[in-house]
Amino acid sequence: MAHHESIITPVLENIFSGRVCHDGEDQCDYDLTEQADFAPARGVLPEAFIPRLKKTVTYIVMAVIINSKNAVLMMQEAKTMCNGAWYLPAGKVEEGETLEEAVKREVLEETGLEMKPTTLLAVETARYWARFIFTGEIVGGKLKTLDSSDHHSLQAQWLLDEKAVMHRADDIKTVIELGRAYHQYKRQQKGDPKPDPNSPSTLTWHANVLPAIKAHRKSLIQLVIVARSKNDNKMHVLVSEKNVVHLPTCELNPFINIHVNIRKFLMDIFGSDPPVHKLGGIVHMEHCAQPIAQNDGVLLTLVIYCKPSLDQIHLIDKYTWFAIQSDFVLESIIKMFTQKNKAILLRAIN
């Protein structure tokens, strides 16, 4: 177990600190060749599927930025199909871009303003499509007006009442609510006595989380699965002993709902009847699109809390439990399941 500690403890501390998990090669316990849902009839064999922007996957970035007056930054569409409608700054990630670079570019192109991303707020998935929602601060630029309209947008405005304008799509309503709730929390942290009437009061939120820069050839879901022992009530984390000791990891299946993907991976770990558990959300992410067209994969790390004690949970042979040694990691996990908004929201659209 000393060997496990020397490997797993630094990985967990890196995860909850927003750093790259480890410098080693990716490990995978449940790849596409083992997932019956991956349909060869789609014209690609599971072992041959590689995430590639503009070919097999689409990544969207979106920014929800709230200013000191509680107004949200929005842009007016120039596209023919939705000309004149309003939307949050958003667009496709280009080849070779990091997600931060992409969201800064989209905000500048569509609003004229320079953005400094501070944290991810949510990740939305729809099979081969994913949208990464950031918030941040405006650090420069000039707000785009109708006089400077182009193919990116007609203009941009700070809107106190975004409901007063026509939206390109209704999906931004929940995103704006999320952004306002987060910024209400940030104002409370700074001691601002003036509440935002458009946002619910919240006293907790996760720390700033931005994608750690590490290249991944494939897209992976890494799980921090925790449970308590009945004898001493200590928190343990599940580790895989396949090849090298690592956290349980599965390949992201582009043809099924991500929650179904996770459920099937849990069945691979625990058998057909996984323990009752609670999904805590995304706590960590890695992405780096360099070299271009070789590393368009992402790594998403989620935390899962198993409600039964260890002695009630059945495991297959390649997994084992390891007692968490780091007080920092323990505190981070406990907060996640006792306080609200302690993880990045994961939303499966379909």
Secondary structure by P-SEA (a helix, b strand, c coil): caaaaaccaaaaaaaaacccccccccccccccccccccccccccccccccccccccbbbbbbbbccccccbbbbbbbcccccccccccccccccccccaaaaaaaaaaacccbbbbbccccbbbbcccbbbbbbbbbbcccccccccccccccccccccccccccccccccaaaaaaaaaaaaaaaaaaaccccccccccccccccccccccbbbbcbbbbbbbbbbbbcccbbbbbbbbcccccccccccccccccaaaaaaaaaaaaccccccccccccccbbbbbccccccccbbbbbbbbbbccccccccccccbbbbccccaaaaaaaaaaaacccccccccccc
